[in-house]
């Protein structure tokens, strides 16, 4: 190997180092919504959920976007979520490599990546590590920055563990217990999608201890690089993430970016699904 040549090519060195540190990937569970055969050549859309979410949260939106955008849509469970395997570490480099492997395994050609919250950081990491794999990028209420937890995720984990330990048999009782840490019914219903009735009692289908221990990783951001492809950041007006304070960092990493905002909290797509889908549809069509 010509190390003198490599020393003059920092990008090559970074790529070599990245591959030498490659983490073990896991096969991800997914749902595919198929477009009509005559239009399936359009780049597919890959959707990633946020912390404690899953592919099922995106079912209605995925179905609609498949029809309106005339392309296959893949809704994916990230590691340690939904029906995907439980595997440490729960970090953005690990989740990014899972997605890169998913794209290669399913022979997806330049998909559009859309991610919410934690999933938003995953799609950003993928685009920065492997810009050649991504045609367009859509980040839903997240930015490339370190943040403090804005929700009571640690308390959520503790209460879900209590529900499991108590052998709760009804969703009503589980919801009443969650009321002690979360007053919003929609958030409680979202959290309870992580519990599954097994032998008559509610059990967690996600590794709660691993996710609680990984909360620092989820809020962290360390990745550098540049993705020059079309990038849309959609922020919630009442959410703290996509704000002018982070626009400088966004511009450095994603120079071909634009920002839209809807009058919502953090779950933009759930609070205003029609308006959210309109922004997604218009952006993708404009940049094809």
N, C-alpha and C positions, 0 to 999 in steps of 0.2 A: 504494500500500500504506500502511495506517495503522500507522506504526511506534510511535505512542503506545499503540495497542491491543496490539501485540505485546509491548511492554515490560512490560505487565501480565500477560502470559501466557507465563512461561518455558517451559512445556511445548510451546507452539506454536513458540517460537524454537528449541528443541532439535530438534523434528521437522523444521523448515525447514532447519536446519544439517545434519542427518543426511542428508536427501535431496540437499542440494547437494554433499555429499562422496561420493555414491554411487559405489562401485567397479564395475568390469566383472565381470559374473557369468559362470560357465561352466555348460554343460549337464551335469548330473550323471548318471552311470550308476546304474541301480537295478534291483532285482528286486522285482516285486510279487507277493505271495501273496494270492489272492482268496478272500474269504469267500463263503458261499452267498448267492445273490441276495436271498433273503428277509430277510437281516440286514445287508446291506452298507451300510445307512444309518447304522450306528454310526460314530462318528468314527474315521477311520483311525489306525493306529499308524505312526509314522515312526521308524526306528532308525538311529542314527549310530555308527560304529565309532570306535576310538581310533587313536593314532599307529601307523603301519605296519600297521593293520588294513584290512579291506575288508568289503564286503557279504557275501561268501561265509562269513566267520567266524560270521555270525549266521543262516545258512540254517535250521538245525534249530530254533533258538529261534523264528525268525519263523514257520515253518510251524506250530509248536505253538501260539503265541500267536494266530495267525489262527483256529485251530480253537476254542481255549478261550474266546477273547474275542469271537468272532463278528464279525470286522471285517477289512477289507483291511489288509495290512501292507506297508510300503515299506522295504526295506533299501537304503541309499544309500551309494555311494562318494563320499566328500568329495573336493574338488579335490586333485590330486597323489597320489591313492591309487587302488588298484584299476584300474578301467577308465575313470575320469573323466579329463578333460583336465589337462595339466600347465600351471599358470599361477601366476605370482607376482602379488601377495604371498601368502604362506601365513600369514595372520593371522586372528584371530577375527572382526573386522569383515567381511573378505572372505568367509569361510566362512559366516557368518551370512546375508549377502546372497544367497549361492548358494542356501541353504535357503529363504529367503523367496521367492526367484524360483521355486524348485521347487514350493513349496506353491501359488503362484499359477498356474504353468503347468499343473499337474495338477489344478487346481480342487479342492483338498483343503479340506474344511470343518472348521475347528477341530480339527486332528489332535492326538493325544497324541504328545509328543516324548520319545524315550528315547535317551540318549547315554552312551557309556562313555568315561571319561578325556578325551582331546581332544574327542571327540564330546559329552561331557557339558558342556564349556565352550561348545561351539557351541550346544547347545540352550538353555543358560542365556542366552547372548547374544541368541538369537532371541526368547526369551520376554520379555527386558527391553526389547528394541528394538521388538517388535511383539506385545505381549500379546494384542491382538485376534485374532491368528492361532492361538493355542494354547489348547487346552482343559485339558490336564493336562501336567505336566512330571515326568520321572523321570531322575535323574542318578545314574549308576552309577560309584561310586568316584572322585568328583572333587568339588571345592568351589570357590566363587568366591573364589580367593585366589592369590597368587603362590607358586610352589613351586620348589624346586631339583629337578633331575633325580634320580629315585630309581632309575633303571635306566641301564645303560651304552649309551644310545642313540647317543652319538657313536662309541663303539667298534663298535657294531653296524653303523653306516653305513660305517665304514672297512673292516670285514671283508666286507660285501656288495660293496663296490667292488673289493676284492681278488679275490673270487670271480669277478666279471665280468671283470676284467683278465686273470685266469689262464686264461680260456676253459674253465672247469670243465664237464665233460660229464655227471657223475653226481651225484645227490642225496647219495649216501654221502660223496663227497669234499667237497661243499659243507658238509654237516653237520659233518664232521671239522674243517674250517676254522673254522666258527662255534664249535666246542667251545673254541677258544682264548680266547673272550671271554664265553661263556655255557654254564654247565654243565647248565642245565635243558633237557631234551629238548623239553618242550612249548613253551617259549619259542623254541627253535631252529626247530622246525617252523612256528611262527607266523611267524617272520621270513622263512623260506624261501618263504612264500606270495607274497612280493614279488619272487621270481625266477621267470622263465619261460624254458623251453627254446626258443630260436630258432636255427634252422639247427644244431641239435645241441648248442649250448652255452648255459649259463645266463646270461641277461641280466636286468637289473633292469627291472621294469615301472613303477617309480616314479622320480621325479627325485631321486636320492640327495643330490646337492650342495645342491639347493634345500631339501630337508628338513633337512639338517644345519645349514645356515645359518639355518634358521627355528626351531631348538630353543628359543631364548630366547623367541620369540613364543608357542610352544606352552605354555611353563610360565608365561607372564605372565597377568595379569588386570587390566584397567583399567575395565571397564564398570560403570556405575551405572544406577539406575532402580529400579523396583519391579514385580514380577509377583505379583499377589495370588491367582492360581489355585492349585489343589491341586498341591503339589510334594513329591516323595519323593526323599530322598537315601539310596542304598544303599551302605554302606561295607564294605570288607573289614577284618576285625579285625586282620589282620597287614599292613595297608597304611597309609601315613602320611597319607592325604588327608582323610577324613571323620572328624574328631576334634573333641572339645569346644572346642578352641582356635579353631575357625572357625565355631562355632554362632552367635556374635554377628553375624558378617557375613552368614551365611545368613539369619538372622531379619530383618536390615535390608532385604535385597533380595527375599527370598521369605518374607514373614510367615506364609503359610499352608502351612508346611512340616512334615514329619515325617522322622525318621531311623530306619532299620533297619540292622542289622549282621549279617553272616554271617561265619563262621569261615574266612576265605579271605585270600589275598593280593590283588593288584591286579586280577587277571582274575576277578572275582567270578562272572560269568555262565558262564565256562568251568569253574571249579573246582567250583561247586555249582549246576548249571543248574536242577535241579528246585526247589530252595529259592528260587533267584532268580526263576524264573517264577511261583512261588506268591506271592511278595511283589508282583510286578508285577500279576498278575491280581487279587489282593484289593484293591490300591490303586485300580486303574482302576474296578472294579465299585463300590467304596465311594463313589466320587466322581462317578459318572455321574448 
